[in-house]
Amino acid sequence: MAKFSKMQVMAAMKETGMVPVFFNKDIEICKNVIKACYEGGVRVFEFTNRGDFAHEIFGELVKWADKECPEMILGAGTVVDAGTASLYLQLGANFIVGPNFNPDIAPVCNRRLVPYSPGCGSVTEINNAQAAGCDVTKVFPAGNVGGPSFVKNVMAPLRWSNIMVTGAVEPTEENLTPWIKAGVFCVGMGSKLFPKETVAAADWAAITAKCQEALGYIAKARA
């Protein structure tokens, strides 16, 4: 069962403006990455369902984070079917994210009052997802469907939208500022926030610093 309510999840997404996205088959690496993000000010973290037995790792991370990072809101990403969504909800996922919109997932999450943020690439997909109860819709791959200008143009007719963007988002002021100015609810970031060489070197302090830097740019752009 989710530890945090839908309102708490959405409030944290909006307040921080950033959701790190990460997967590794080594649970100790995952713990160190999550802890580094937590110390850098991150409060919402997406663990992606991208490897064998990923759900087993997630279940252990939920129990670990409850003690070590009590304010961290953990969710599951790369969820493409209702069965997988149910599995992660049972393991304590506080939100579900997908690269696509699957209408079968929405009622599974709605019954538990858990946010479902599906990947959408058009105004029609965003609108259909909202009609299914998706309060935060993810534009993915954001860089390929039009970048910040796409978000800005969507927000004109659908001004009530809460849009998360993932894909082509980087932890730099030059990249983050246009996304924030376009009106995004929050951004999702993966490989650019966790370079392979940084993870391989176990330089967790660098990840903490990068998170602090990115959150600073987001706050500055919103000011």
TIKOL-516209 format. One line per 4 residues: number of its first residue (from 1); for each residue x, y, z of N, C-alpha, C. Coordinates in steps of 0.02 Angstrom, whole numbers, plus 50000, padded with zeros to 5 digits. Example, Ala and Ser with C-alpha at 12.3 -4.5 7.8 and 13.67 -1.06 7.14 Angstrom:
BEGIN
1 = 50660,49716,50390,50615,49775,50390,50660,49835,50390  50642,49888,50354,50684,49947,50357,50645,50002,50394 .
# end
This chain:
BEGIN
1 = 50042,49940,50000,50000,50000,50000,50044,50063,50000  50021,50114,49964,50059,50176,49959,50065,50210,50027  50123,50236,50042,50135,50272,50104,50109,50343,50100  50114,50373,50041,50094,50442,50031,50029,50447,49990 .
5 = 49988,50497,50005,49926,50507,49969,49938,50538,49901  49888,50534,49858,49894,50565,49792,49910,50639,49798  49878,50673,49844,49889,50745,49853,49961,50759,49874  49988,50716,49917,50057,50725,49940,50106,50714,49882 .
9 = 50092,50664,49841,50135,50649,49784,50136,50707,49735  50077,50731,49717,50073,50786,49670,50103,50851,49697  50093,50862,49762,50122,50922,49793,50198,50921,49791  50227,50861,49804,50300,50855,49803,50327,50862,49732 .
13 = 50292,50834,49684,50313,50842,49613,50314,50916,49594  50261,50951,49613,50256,51022,49595,50307,51064,49633  50314,51051,49697,50359,51092,49739,50431,51086,49717  50455,51024,49707,50525,51015,49688,50535,51026,49613 .
17 = 50487,51004,49574,50491,51014,49501,50532,50963,49465  50558,50912,49501,50601,50863,49468,50591,50793,49496  50588,50744,49451,50582,50674,49471,50639,50634,49438  50690,50615,49476,50744,50574,49448,50717,50505,49428 .
21 = 50746,50478,49374,50724,50414,49346,50786,50368,49344  50781,50309,49376,50841,50268,49380,50825,50194,49388  50869,50152,49361,50867,50080,49374,50937,50052,49374  50949,50006,49419,51011,49966,49419,50995,49900,49452 .
25 = 51024,49846,49426,51010,49780,49454,51043,49769,49522  51091,49812,49539,51125,49809,49603,51088,49852,49654  51057,49821,49703,51017,49858,49751,51057,49908,49792  51121,49892,49805,51162,49938,49844,51176,50002,49805 .
29 = 51185,49996,49740,51193,50055,49698,51129,50096,49699  51072,50063,49695,51008,50098,49697,51000,50136,49763  51018,50104,49817,51012,50137,49882,51056,50199,49886  51117,50193,49861,51163,50250,49863,51139,50307,49819 .
33 = 51111,50291,49761,51086,50342,49715,51026,50378,49746  50980,50339,49775,50921,50369,49806,50941,50413,49865  50988,50389,49906,51011,50427,49963,51045,50492,49941  51085,50488,49887,51119,50547,49861,51068,50599,49836 .
37 = 51016,50575,49803,50964,50620,49779,50927,50651,49838  50913,50611,49887,50877,50634,49947,50915,50690,49982  50980,50680,49988,51022,50730,50020,51029,50793,49977  51015,50785,49913,51017,50842,49867,50952,50880,49862 .
41 = 50902,50858,49900,50838,50893,49901,50781,50860,49864  50795,50804,49831,50743,50768,49794,50694,50734,49842  50630,50736,49825,50581,50704,49868,50534,50657,49829  50542,50653,49764,50504,50606,49723,50553,50570,49677 .
45 = 50550,50503,49676,50599,50464,49639,50565,50407,49602  50579,50401,49537,50549,50349,49495,50599,50292,49483  50583,50233,49508,50623,50173,49495,50593,50139,49434  50633,50129,49382,50605,50103,49320,50606,50027,49317 .
49 = 50553,50000,49290,50544,49928,49284,50579,49903,49220  50645,49901,49222,50683,49888,49161,50731,49828,49165  50724,49787,49214,50769,49730,49218,50734,49670,49249  50763,49612,49241,50735,49552,49272,50732,49560,49347 .
53 = 50676,49540,49376,50664,49543,49448,50668,49614,49476  50654,49663,49433,50655,49733,49455,50607,49745,49512  50550,49711,49510,50500,49721,49563,50525,49698,49631  50568,49647,49631,50595,49623,49695,50642,49676,49725 .
57 = 50681,49707,49682,50726,49761,49704,50684,49818,49732  50631,49836,49695,50588,49891,49716,50558,49879,49785  50533,49819,49795,50503,49803,49860,50551,49813,49918  50613,49794,49908,50664,49803,49960,50681,49877,49969 .
61 = 50682,49914,49914,50697,49985,49918,50644,50024,49956  50582,50004,49947,50526,50037,49982,50536,50028,50058  50552,49968,50079,50561,49955,50151,50623,49991,50178  50676,49993,50138,50737,50027,50158,50726,50102,50163 .
65 = 50694,50131,50112,50684,50204,50110,50639,50228,50167  50593,50186,50188,50548,50205,50243,50587,50224,50305  50646,50193,50314,50687,50206,50372,50742,50257,50357  50774,50250,50299,50833,50291,50284,50817,50357,50249 .
69 = 50763,50360,50212,50743,50421,50176,50667,50429,50185  50644,50441,50246,50573,50439,50262,50527,50486,50223  50554,50540,50195,50513,50586,50157,50517,50574,50082  50555,50523,50061,50561,50508,49990,50500,50470,49966 .
73 = 50470,50494,49912,50411,50463,49882,50434,50421,49823  50431,50356,49831,50454,50310,49779,50396,50287,49735  50408,50287,49670,50358,50263,49622,50391,50218,49571  50350,50186,49530,50376,50140,49479,50362,50166,49409 .
77 = 50413,50161,49367,50406,50184,49298,50414,50128,49247  50407,50145,49184,50409,50097,49129,50358,50041,49141  50299,50061,49163,50244,50014,49174,50196,50019,49116  50187,49964,49079,50148,49967,49017,50084,49926,49018 .
81 = 50071,49890,49073,50010,49850,49076,49982,49850,49147  49918,49834,49152,49883,49837,49216,49911,49787,49267  49932,49728,49244,49959,49678,49289,50022,49702,49324  50065,49733,49286,50127,49759,49315,50113,49817,49363 .
85 = 50064,49858,49345,50045,49913,49390,50020,49885,49456  49979,49834,49454,49953,49803,49515,50009,49775,49558  50058,49744,49525,50114,49715,49561,50152,49768,49600  50167,49824,49566,50204,49878,49600,50163,49913,49653 .
89 = 50099,49919,49643,50056,49949,49694,50056,49906,49757  50056,49840,49747,50057,49794,49804,50123,49799,49842  50175,49820,49807,50242,49827,49839,50253,49896,49869  50203,49939,49864,50208,50004,49896,50222,50063,49851 .
93 = 50214,50056,49785,50225,50112,49740,50177,50169,49756  50202,50229,49760,50161,50288,49774,50136,50322,49711  50163,50303,49654,50139,50327,49590,50164,50280,49536  50130,50280,49480,50147,50237,49423,50158,50281,49361 .
97 = 50211,50268,49325,50227,50305,49264,50236,50256,49207  50215,50276,49147,50225,50234,49089,50251,50274,49030  50283,50240,48982,50306,50274,48922,50249,50287,48873  50192,50252,48884,50133,50258,48841,50071,50264,48885 .
101 = 50014,50278,48853,49951,50280,48890,49913,50215,48878  49902,50177,48932,49863,50116,48929,49801,50127,48972  49742,50134,48942,49681,50148,48980,49663,50094,49031  49692,50034,49025,49679,49981,49073,49714,49993,49140 .
105 = 49767,50033,49139,49804,50047,49200,49768,50099,49243  49735,50146,49212,49703,50201,49249,49656,50178,49304  49608,50133,49290,49563,50113,49345,49598,50075,49401  49652,50039,49384,49690,50003,49436,49719,50053,49486 .
109 = 49747,50107,49460,49776,50159,49503,49722,50201,49536  49669,50216,49499,49615,50258,49527,49582,50226,49587  49576,50159,49586,49545,50124,49642,49584,50133,49707  49649,50142,49700,49693,50151,49759,49709,50225,49771 .
113 = 49682,50269,49729,49697,50341,49732,49773,50353,49726  49803,50316,49680,49875,50323,49666,49882,50356,49597  49923,50408,49591,49931,50442,49527,49960,50397,49472  49931,50401,49413,49957,50366,49354,49975,50420,49303 .
117 = 50039,50424,49285,50063,50473,49237,50086,50437,49173  50042,50433,49123,50059,50398,49061,50097,50442,49012  50136,50410,48969,50172,50446,48918,50125,50464,48861  50124,50527,48841,50081,50551,48787,50122,50592,48737 .
121 = 50103,50587,48673,50140,50624,48622,50097,50669,48580  50033,50679,48601,49988,50723,48563,49936,50753,48609  49903,50804,48585,49850,50836,48625,49793,50787,48638  49778,50745,48588,49724,50696,48596,49742,50645,48651 .
125 = 49803,50621,48651,49824,50573,48703,49821,50604,48772  49844,50666,48777,49843,50701,48842,49771,50708,48866  49727,50729,48820,49657,50739,48837,49623,50674,48857  49638,50620,48821,49609,50554,48837,49633,50529,48905 .
129 = 49697,50541,48919,49725,50520,48984,49693,50560,49041  49682,50624,49030,49650,50665,49081,49578,50640,49093  49543,50622,49040,49475,50597,49047,49473,50532,49086  49528,50495,49085,49532,50431,49121,49554,50442,49194 .
133 = 49565,50505,49213,49583,50519,49282,49656,50530,49296  49696,50540,49243,49768,50551,49252,49780,50626,49266  49797,50642,49327,49806,50712,49347,49871,50742,49320  49922,50699,49313,49986,50722,49286,50001,50679,49225 .
137 = 50006,50710,49167,50022,50672,49106,50094,50685,49086  50127,50633,49064,50197,50638,49045,50203,50646,48969  50237,50697,48947,50252,50704,48876,50317,50667,48863  50313,50617,48821,50372,50575,48807,50368,50547,48736 .
141 = 50425,50546,48699,50489,50577,48717,50486,50652,48703  50493,50691,48755,50480,50763,48752,50521,50800,48699  50584,50779,48691,50626,50813,48642,50606,50799,48570  50575,50742,48559,50557,50723,48491,50488,50748,48468 .
145 = 50445,50761,48516,50377,50783,48496,50371,50859,48491  50425,50895,48504,50421,50967,48494,50454,51010,48547  50479,50979,48601,50515,51016,48651,50471,51065,48689  50501,51118,48719,50463,51166,48758,50407,51200,48720 .
149 = 50416,51210,48655,50363,51242,48616,50300,51199,48613  50309,51132,48612,50251,51087,48613,50211,51096,48677  50247,51098,48734,50215,51106,48799,50178,51173,48801  50211,51225,48778,50180,51292,48779,50117,51294,48738 .
153 = 50118,51262,48680,50060,51262,48636,50004,51219,48662  50021,51165,48698,49970,51122,48729,49936,51160,48786  49975,51195,48825,49950,51231,48883,49901,51287,48864  49904,51310,48802,49859,51364,48781,49786,51341,48783 .
157 = 49768,51287,48747,49698,51264,48750,49683,51220,48811  49733,51185,48837,49723,51140,48895,49760,51169,48955  49741,51230,48974,49780,51267,49024,49777,51236,49094  49731,51190,49104,49726,51156,49169,49775,51097,49176 .
161 = 49812,51083,49122,49854,51023,49120,49914,51027,49168  49931,50969,49196,49992,50961,49236,50038,50915,49195  50088,50944,49164,50130,50906,49118,50200,50894,49146  50218,50830,49147,50286,50809,49162,50321,50795,49096 .
165 = 50383,50815,49088,50419,50801,49026,50479,50756,49042  50488,50706,49001,50545,50660,49007,50573,50646,48938  50639,50646,48933,50671,50637,48868,50698,50704,48844  50763,50709,48834,50795,50771,48813,50795,50825,48867 .
169 = 50790,50803,48930,50794,50849,48986,50862,50840,49019  50897,50895,49031,50964,50893,49060,50969,50939,49120  51013,50923,49168,51020,50964,49229,51063,51026,49219  51047,51065,49167,51083,51128,49154,51033,51185,49153 .
173 = 51056,51244,49167,51012,51303,49166,50985,51315,49096  51028,51305,49046,51008,51318,48977,50952,51271,48955  50953,51210,48980,50902,51161,48961,50839,51168,49003  50846,51175,49068,50788,51175,49113,50746,51238,49108 .
177 = 50777,51295,49098,50740,51358,49097,50684,51359,49045  50696,51340,48982,50642,51340,48933,50584,51293,48950  50600,51236,48980,50547,51190,49000,50503,51221,49054  50535,51251,49104,50498,51281,49159,50457,51341,49134 .
181 = 50487,51382,49093,50452,51440,49066,50393,51419,49022  50397,51360,48991,50343,51335,48948,50282,51314,48990  50293,51303,49055,50237,51287,49098,50233,51216,49123  50289,51178,49120,50286,51109,49144,50273,51105,49219 .
185 = 50240,51052,49239,50226,51039,49309,50289,51015,49344  50327,50972,49309,50391,50948,49333,50428,50914,49275  50491,50899,49286,50531,50865,49235,50555,50798,49263  50564,50750,49218,50593,50686,49236,50662,50681,49205 .
189 = 50711,50657,49243,50779,50655,49218,50813,50590,49237  50849,50560,49189,50883,50497,49202,50957,50499,49191  50979,50478,49132,51050,50469,49118,51092,50532,49127  51063,50590,49112,51101,50652,49119,51114,50670,49191 .
193 = 51071,50645,49235,51079,50659,49306,51125,50607,49339  51127,50548,49307,51167,50493,49333,51214,50465,49279  51266,50504,49260,51313,50479,49209,51343,50412,49229  51352,50367,49181,51378,50301,49195,51444,50303,49232 .
197 = 51487,50350,49212,51553,50353,49243,51548,50375,49317  51499,50417,49332,51489,50440,49401,51465,50382,49445  51417,50343,49419,51392,50286,49456,51447,50233,49464  51485,50221,49410,51539,50171,49413,51592,50190,49464 .
201 = 51604,50255,49471,51654,50279,49519,51626,50285,49590  51561,50271,49597,51527,50277,49662,51536,50346,49691  51533,50397,49647,51540,50466,49668,51471,50494,49686  51445,50472,49743,51378,50491,49763,51372,50565,49779 .
205 = 51427,50594,49802,51427,50666,49817,51414,50707,49755  51439,50682,49698,51430,50718,49635,51356,50718,49615  51322,50662,49629,51250,50658,49613,51211,50706,49658  51230,50708,49722,51197,50755,49768,51205,50826,49744 .
209 = 51266,50843,49724,51280,50911,49700,51241,50927,49636  51236,50877,49591,51200,50887,49528,51126,50898,49541  51098,50862,49589,51028,50871,49606,51015,50940,49635  51059,50962,49680,51052,51028,49709,51056,51082,49655 .
213 = 51102,51072,49609,51111,51120,49555,51049,51124,49511  51022,51066,49492,50963,51064,49448,50902,51095,49483  50892,51078,49547,50835,51105,49584,50843,51181,49590  50904,51204,49595,50916,51276,49598,50896,51311,49533 .
217 = 50913,51280,49477,50894,51309,49412,50819,51311,49403  50785,51259,49427,50712,51256,49422,50681,51311,49463  50705,51319,49524,50679,51371,49568,50691,51441,49539  50749,51450,49510,50766,51515,49480,50720,51530,49420 .
221 = 50708,51480,49379,50665,51490,49320,50593,51505,49340  50572,51478,49396,50503,51490,49420,50495,51557,49453  50550,51585,49478,50546,51647,49517,50522,51706,49474 .
# end
